[in-house]
Structure formats: C-alpha cells, structure tokens
Amino acid sequence: MKDSTKSLLLFLALILSLIFAPSCTKQDTISNSPCPDGDCNSTFQVVYKGQPINPNPDGSYDVEFDGLGYFQIVGNNEHMSGDYVEINGVPQIDTKYDTDYFIVFDSLSFSVPMYSYLGWFNDNTLNTPIPIGNYSYTITNLIASHPPYNIAGYQIPMHFCTTCPYAESIIGTHSRYNYNPTQNFTLDNEMIGDNINVFIQVDYNNSGFGATQTKNYTFQINII
C-alpha cells in the first residue's frame, strides 16, 4: 500500500513539473519601447541668428533680440528600431511644440500658467481670467473675438470647438516623420524683458501599432 501511494505521489509530481516547467521553445522578446536601449531620448539646442545659445546655470536660455524676428529650437531625436516604427523608410515620429506666450491685437501679449504641451487646453484653464493691459479676459473670450496667436506658430481658430474630440489635433505645431526637427518661434522688440516657457512633446512611433513612448521637455527662454 505504501509503495502504491509513493508511486502515485511521484507520478503527480512528474505531471506538475511538466505543466509548470519553462518551455524550451524560443520566445519572441516583446519590448515596450520603440528605441534600441529601451528608453527613447531627444536633445535640443536653442539657436538665434544661426548661433547656438548655451544655457545659464539655472538651465534657462537668454535670447538677445537683435532684429531677427524668430529664434529656433533644433532637435535630435533618437533613432527607433523594431516593427512599425518606419513605414517605407519614413520614421513614425511626431515632435510637437507649444509655449505659454500668446499675442493678441498685434502688440498686446499674455502668458498662461501651464506646465506641459497644450497645457492651457488640457489643464482646463480656458476660463481662467488673464490680465491683458487694464482688462481681464479668458481664452474662451479671446477665441470668440480676437483669436490669440501662439509664438510656436499656431493660432486658435475663431469658433474653436473646445469640447470636440478632434480639437487637440488642430492646435499646436508639429514636425513629423523626421529625426532632426527644427521649429521657429516668433520674436520681436515688444517681447524684450519677457520670459517664455517652451514645451516640447515627442511621440516615438505614432503609427498606431507596436511599442510607443512619449517624452516631454521644457525650456525657459529669457528675451533680453
């Protein structure tokens, strides 16, 4: 009896070991990042009049206005690898730009408190009062009367539908399908003494298939 019980236990142990033993079949490695090292990164350089600007000790950048009506931010995105990251040799990557600095009435400007790309839109600040001159407006008010222009290169259209599901796709500026994006930002003498926050969001592999990753970057620009 004892021998039969022992044999049964050994048989059950053998069955369990076969069930839970790791397979000897080669498994494909699935990455959650479209970049070779598992973490996508980009570098950016602030440029004015063709000259790179070095950051200050606090990480901000001083742009000295000298007549040229724009400064640039030049990027270098990490190359991706894996399925779907390139279609016919074209990288599926989107670099998006925004700032907290808007211009209205050609000469009046205002800043909105925000901490990310399209933060004024996504952080529900559309109805936050903004002082402009001797008056206060909301972005919603301005859209209806004098659509504000963001120095990243876009204007919020009049009658803009803030609640429509496609709304975010028609604002902001983009540099798509390349690893070396460059964006111009409006600059004039009225902006001397102002500080600007530039927000950059990079979507690595926006094909809709395979691994994807998003990174955000912020730059403070001081106009002097």
C-alpha positions as CSV (number, residue, x, y, z in Angstrom):
1,M,0.0,0.0,0.0
2,K,2.8,2.3,0.9
3,D,4.6,1.6,-2.3
4,S,1.5,2.3,-4.4
5,T,1.0,5.6,-2.6
6,K,4.6,6.6,-3.1
7,S,4.3,5.8,-6.8
8,L,1.2,7.9,-7.1
9,L,2.8,10.8,-5.5
10,L,5.8,10.6,-7.8
11,F,3.5,10.4,-10.8
12,L,1.7,13.5,-9.7
13,A,4.9,15.3,-9.1
14,L,6.1,14.4,-12.6
15,I,2.8,15.8,-14.1
16,L,3.1,19.0,-12.2
17,S,6.7,19.5,-13.3
18,L,5.7,19.1,-16.9
19,I,2.9,21.6,-16.5
20,F,4.9,24.4,-14.9
21,A,8.3,23.8,-16.4
22,P,9.6,26.6,-18.7
23,S,9.1,25.9,-22.4
24,C,12.2,25.1,-24.4
25,T,10.6,26.8,-27.4
26,K,12.3,30.1,-28.4
27,Q,10.1,33.0,-27.4
28,D,10.0,36.4,-29.1
29,T,11.1,39.3,-26.9
30,I,8.4,42.0,-26.8
31,S,9.7,45.5,-26.0
32,N,7.6,48.3,-24.6
33,S,9.9,50.9,-26.2
34,P,10.5,51.6,-29.9
35,C,14.1,52.5,-29.1
36,P,17.0,50.1,-29.0
37,D,18.1,50.7,-25.4
38,G,14.5,50.6,-24.1
39,D,14.3,54.4,-23.4
40,C,13.8,57.0,-26.1
41,N,15.5,60.3,-25.7
42,S,15.9,63.6,-27.6
43,T,18.3,66.5,-27.3
44,F,17.5,70.1,-28.2
45,Q,19.5,73.3,-28.9
46,V,18.3,76.9,-28.7
47,V,19.6,78.9,-31.7
48,Y,19.4,82.6,-32.6
49,K,20.8,84.0,-35.8
50,G,22.4,80.7,-36.6
51,Q,24.3,80.6,-33.3
52,P,23.7,78.0,-30.6
53,I,23.0,79.5,-27.2
54,N,24.4,78.0,-24.1
55,P,22.2,77.5,-21.0
56,N,22.5,79.6,-17.9
57,P,23.4,78.0,-14.6
58,D,19.7,77.7,-13.8
59,G,19.0,75.9,-17.1
60,S,17.3,78.9,-18.8
61,Y,18.4,80.5,-22.1
62,D,19.0,84.2,-22.8
63,V,18.0,85.3,-26.3
64,E,19.2,88.8,-27.1
65,F,16.9,90.4,-29.6
66,D,18.9,91.8,-32.5
67,G,16.3,92.4,-35.2
68,L,15.8,88.9,-36.4
69,G,12.1,88.1,-35.8
70,Y,12.5,84.5,-34.6
71,F,14.6,82.1,-32.6
72,Q,14.8,78.4,-33.2
73,I,14.9,75.1,-31.3
74,V,16.8,72.4,-33.2
75,G,16.3,68.8,-32.1
76,N,17.9,65.4,-32.5
77,N,15.6,62.5,-31.8
78,E,16.9,59.0,-31.0
79,H,16.5,56.6,-33.9
80,M,13.9,53.9,-33.4
81,S,14.0,50.2,-34.2
82,G,11.5,47.4,-34.4
83,D,8.2,46.7,-36.0
84,Y,6.1,49.6,-37.4
85,V,8.5,52.3,-36.4
86,E,9.2,53.1,-40.0
87,I,6.9,52.9,-43.0
88,N,8.6,52.8,-46.4
89,G,11.7,54.2,-44.7
90,V,9.8,57.1,-43.0
91,P,10.1,57.2,-39.2
92,Q,6.7,57.4,-37.4
93,I,7.7,60.1,-35.0
94,D,6.0,63.4,-34.1
95,T,7.6,66.3,-32.3
96,K,5.1,68.8,-31.0
97,Y,5.6,72.4,-29.9
98,D,3.8,74.8,-27.7
99,T,4.5,77.9,-25.5
100,D,2.8,79.7,-22.7
101,Y,3.1,83.0,-24.7
102,F,0.3,84.4,-26.8
103,I,-0.1,87.6,-28.8
104,V,-3.3,89.5,-29.5
105,F,-4.1,92.8,-31.2
106,D,-0.6,92.7,-32.9
107,S,1.1,94.3,-29.9
108,L,-0.5,93.0,-26.7
109,S,0.7,89.7,-25.3
110,F,-0.1,87.5,-22.4
111,S,1.2,84.3,-20.7
112,V,-0.9,81.5,-19.3
113,P,0.2,79.2,-16.4
114,M,0.9,75.9,-17.9
115,Y,3.4,73.0,-17.4
116,S,3.1,70.9,-20.5
117,Y,2.3,70.7,-24.2
118,L,-1.2,72.3,-24.8
119,G,-1.4,72.7,-21.0
120,W,-3.7,75.7,-21.4
121,F,-6.1,73.4,-23.2
122,N,-5.7,70.2,-21.2
123,D,-5.5,71.8,-17.8
124,N,-8.9,73.4,-18.0
125,T,-7.6,77.0,-17.9
126,L,-9.8,78.1,-20.8
127,N,-12.0,80.1,-18.5
128,T,-9.3,81.4,-16.1
129,P,-9.1,85.2,-16.1
130,I,-6.0,86.5,-17.8
131,P,-4.9,90.2,-17.2
132,I,-4.2,91.9,-20.5
133,G,-3.5,95.6,-20.1
134,N,-6.2,97.1,-17.9
135,Y,-8.6,94.3,-18.5
136,S,-9.1,90.6,-17.9
137,Y,-10.1,88.1,-20.5
138,T,-10.4,84.3,-20.7
139,I,-9.0,82.3,-23.6
140,T,-12.6,81.5,-24.4
141,N,-13.4,85.2,-24.7
142,L,-10.5,85.8,-26.9
143,I,-11.2,82.9,-29.2
144,A,-14.7,84.4,-29.8
145,S,-13.4,87.9,-30.6
146,H,-9.7,88.1,-31.3
147,P,-8.2,84.6,-31.7
148,P,-4.8,84.6,-30.0
149,Y,-1.6,83.6,-31.8
150,N,0.9,81.4,-30.0
151,I,4.5,82.2,-30.8
152,A,5.1,78.5,-31.5
153,G,3.4,79.2,-34.8
154,Y,-0.3,78.5,-34.4
155,Q,-3.5,80.5,-33.9
156,I,-6.5,79.2,-32.1
157,P,-9.3,79.5,-34.7
158,M,-12.4,81.5,-34.1
159,H,-15.4,79.3,-33.1
160,F,-12.9,76.7,-31.9
161,C,-14.8,73.7,-30.5
162,T,-13.0,73.0,-27.3
163,T,-15.2,70.0,-26.5
164,C,-14.9,68.3,-29.8
165,P,-12.8,65.0,-29.8
166,Y,-10.6,66.3,-32.7
167,A,-9.9,69.6,-31.0
168,E,-6.4,68.8,-29.8
169,S,-5.3,67.7,-33.3
170,I,-5.8,71.1,-34.9
171,I,-3.8,73.2,-32.5
172,G,-0.2,73.2,-31.6
173,T,2.6,72.9,-34.2
174,H,4.3,69.7,-35.3
175,S,7.4,68.4,-37.0
176,R,6.6,64.9,-38.2
177,Y,8.4,61.9,-39.8
178,N,12.0,63.1,-39.2
179,Y,14.7,62.7,-36.6
180,N,16.0,66.2,-36.8
181,P,13.1,68.6,-36.2
182,T,13.5,72.4,-36.2
183,Q,10.9,74.9,-35.1
184,N,10.9,78.7,-35.4
185,F,9.4,80.8,-32.6
186,T,8.1,84.4,-33.2
187,L,10.3,87.2,-31.6
188,D,10.0,91.0,-31.7
189,N,11.2,94.0,-29.7
190,E,7.9,94.1,-27.7
191,M,8.9,90.9,-26.0
192,I,12.2,92.2,-24.5
193,G,12.1,91.6,-20.8
194,D,9.6,88.7,-21.0
195,N,10.2,85.1,-20.1
196,I,8.8,82.3,-22.2
197,N,8.3,78.6,-21.4
198,V,8.6,76.3,-24.5
199,F,7.0,72.9,-24.2
200,I,8.0,70.0,-26.5
201,Q,6.4,66.6,-26.6
202,V,7.9,63.8,-28.7
203,D,5.8,60.8,-29.6
204,Y,8.1,57.9,-30.7
205,N,6.2,55.6,-33.1
206,N,2.8,57.2,-33.7
207,S,1.9,54.6,-36.3
208,G,-0.8,53.2,-34.0
209,F,0.9,49.8,-34.0
210,G,3.7,48.3,-31.9
211,A,5.6,49.8,-29.0
212,T,5.4,53.6,-28.4
213,Q,6.8,56.1,-26.0
214,T,6.2,59.8,-25.2
215,K,8.8,62.2,-23.7
216,N,8.3,65.8,-22.6
217,Y,10.8,68.7,-22.5
218,T,10.6,72.2,-21.2
219,F,12.8,75.2,-21.9
220,Q,12.7,78.7,-20.3
221,I,13.6,81.5,-22.7
222,N,14.5,84.9,-21.4
223,I,14.2,87.7,-24.0
224,I,16.8,90.4,-23.4
